[in-house]
Amino acid sequence: MPSSRDYDFKLDWSVVREASLGPGDEGVLVTETNRRLFARWMAAGHGEWMVPRDAFDIVELGALVGSLCVHDRDEDQDDYLCRVCGSDVAGDIGIDLTGRLMSTYPDLFREAVRAGYDRALATRRPFVAVHLLVRTERASLYPREEARVLHEGLILPVTRSGRGIDCFITHVARLPASALAGDATVGSTCPNGIA
């Protein structure tokens, strides 16, 4: 597994808020796109927590492909394999994760992302997390900040097999920097408890 020193940049990743979502929690989501995807997930499950993978056709989601990630659960390795990492996501984090196991991601990034996927797997519910990502070049004297991005990631657990959650579709929406500066939506809470 590569260490964080194997990259020419450093990723600092901090959680602004997070929550598992259930019926009636769509108001917690900041972006309209994530609200629509959550509503589609709820409708596809018909009140159940086992939504079929084919309810989300990547072709139908064409305009969102750049901001989507698709991970398959690898139970044998207790890991997640990234099948698709959208170009917008790869550009923000500085790495194309397609074809990589989550265990190979940079340290803080891996821990934050893994926690969300594990929670969605355990609860069988969608999970939302707002993260502040700061990417800094690795330099000995004066490191330069390359990117500062606020993301709202919506993780939708789905099933290919019908026997359990084995796939996750994640939409990563960029939020305006002003969302951290007192935007009431980002600081709000829901019945499921946003930290």
C-alpha positions in Angstrom: 0.0 0.0 0.0 1.5 3.4 -1.0 2.1 5.8 1.8 1.1 9.4 1.6 4.7 10.3 0.8 4.3 8.5 -2.5 2.4 11.5 -3.9 3.9 14.9 -4.8 1.2 16.6 -2.9 -0.5 16.4 0.5 -4.2 16.1 1.0 -5.8 17.5 4.2 -9.3 16.4 4.5 -11.7 17.6 7.3 -15.3 16.8 7.9 -17.6 19.7 8.1 -20.8 17.6 8.7 -22.1 14.2 8.0 -25.3 12.1 8.5 -27.1 9.0 7.5 -30.3 9.8 5.6 -33.8 8.4 5.7 -37.3 9.4 4.6 -37.9 13.1 5.0 -34.2 14.1 5.2 -33.8 15.5 1.7 -33.8 19.0 3.1 -30.4 18.3 4.7 -28.8 18.1 1.3 -27.3 21.4 0.1 -27.4 20.8 -3.7 -30.4 20.3 -5.8 -28.7 17.5 -7.7 -28.1 15.5 -4.6 -31.7 16.0 -3.5 -32.9 14.7 -6.9 -30.5 11.6 -6.6 -31.7 10.9 -3.1 -35.3 11.1 -4.1 -34.6 8.7 -7.0 -32.9 6.3 -4.6 -35.9 6.5 -2.2 -38.4 5.9 -5.1 -36.3 3.0 -6.5 -36.3 1.2 -3.2 -40.1 1.3 -2.8 -39.7 1.8 0.9 -37.0 -0.9 1.2 -33.3 -0.4 1.9 -32.2 -2.7 -0.9 -32.1 -0.5 -4.0 -31.1 -2.4 -7.2 -27.9 -1.1 -9.0 -29.7 -0.9 -12.3 -32.0 1.9 -10.9 -29.1 4.2 -11.7 -28.0 3.9 -15.4 -24.8 5.8 -15.9 -25.9 6.7 -19.4 -29.0 8.4 -18.0 -26.8 10.3 -15.5 -24.6 11.5 -18.4 -24.3 15.1 -17.3 -23.2 14.0 -13.8 -20.5 11.4 -14.9 -17.7 13.8 -14.1 -18.8 14.1 -10.5 -19.7 10.5 -9.9 -17.7 7.7 -8.3 -18.8 4.0 -8.3 -17.2 1.6 -5.9 -17.8 -2.1 -5.6 -17.5 -3.8 -2.2 -14.8 -6.5 -2.0 -15.7 -8.6 1.0 -12.8 -11.0 0.7 -10.3 -8.1 1.1 -12.6 -5.9 3.3 -12.0 -3.1 0.8 -13.7 -1.1 -1.9 -12.7 -1.0 -5.5 -13.2 2.2 -7.5 -14.8 1.3 -10.8 -15.4 4.9 -11.9 -13.8 8.1 -10.7 -15.3 11.1 -12.5 -12.9 13.6 -14.0 -14.2 16.5 -11.8 -13.5 14.5 -8.7 -10.1 13.3 -10.0 -9.2 16.9 -10.8 -10.1 18.2 -7.4 -8.2 15.5 -5.4 -5.3 15.3 -7.9 -5.6 11.5 -8.4 -7.6 9.3 -10.8 -8.8 6.5 -8.5 -10.4 4.4 -11.2 -9.3 0.7 -10.8 -7.7 1.3 -7.4 -8.6 -0.2 -4.0 -9.6 2.3 -1.3 -6.8 0.9 0.9 -4.3 2.6 -1.5 -5.7 6.1 -1.3 -3.7 8.8 0.6 -4.1 8.4 4.4 -6.5 11.2 5.6 -8.5 11.0 2.4 -8.8 7.1 2.7 -9.9 7.3 6.3 -12.6 9.9 5.7 -14.0 8.2 2.6 -13.8 4.7 4.1 -15.8 5.9 7.2 -18.6 7.1 5.0 -18.8 3.9 2.9 -18.6 1.7 6.0 -21.5 3.7 7.6 -23.6 3.4 4.4 -22.9 -0.4 4.4 -23.8 -0.8 8.1 -27.0 1.3 8.0 -28.0 0.4 4.4 -29.0 4.1 4.1 -27.6 6.9 2.0 -24.9 8.9 3.7 -24.0 12.5 3.2 -20.7 14.2 4.2 -19.5 17.7 3.6 -15.7 17.8 3.5 -13.2 20.5 3.1 -10.3 19.3 1.0 -7.0 21.2 0.9 -4.3 19.9 -1.6 -0.8 21.3 -0.9 2.3 20.6 -3.0 5.0 18.7 -1.1 7.9 21.1 -0.8 10.6 21.3 1.8 10.7 25.1 2.2 7.5 26.8 1.1 4.6 24.5 0.3 2.0 26.1 -2.0 -1.7 25.4 -1.7 -2.9 24.0 -5.0 -6.6 23.6 -4.3 -9.2 24.3 -1.6 -12.5 22.6 -2.3 -15.7 22.1 -0.4 -17.6 18.9 -1.4 -21.0 17.5 -0.5 -20.7 13.8 -1.2 -23.8 11.7 -1.3 -23.2 7.9 -1.0 -26.0 5.8 -2.3 -25.8 2.1 -1.3 -27.1 -0.3 -4.0 -27.1 -4.0 -4.7 -26.1 -5.9 -7.9 -26.8 -9.3 -6.4 -30.0 -8.7 -4.4 -28.4 -10.4 -1.4 -26.7 -7.4 0.2 -25.2 -4.0 -0.4 -22.3 -4.6 -2.8 -22.0 -1.3 -4.8 -22.0 2.4 -4.0 -22.8 5.3 -6.3 -21.4 8.6 -5.0 -22.1 12.0 -6.3 -19.6 14.6 -5.3 -21.0 18.1 -5.6 -18.8 21.2 -5.3 -20.1 23.8 -2.9 -19.3 27.5 -3.0 -16.6 28.6 -0.5 -19.3 30.9 1.1 -21.0 27.7 2.3 -18.4 27.6 5.2 -18.9 31.3 6.0 -22.2 31.0 7.9 -24.5 29.5 5.2 -27.4 28.2 7.4 -27.9 25.2 5.2 -24.4 23.8 5.9 -24.8 24.3 9.7 -28.3 22.9 9.9 -29.2 19.6 11.6 -31.6 16.8 10.8 -33.4 14.2 12.9 -30.6 11.7 12.2 -28.0 14.0 13.8 -25.5 15.8 11.7 -22.2 16.1 13.5 
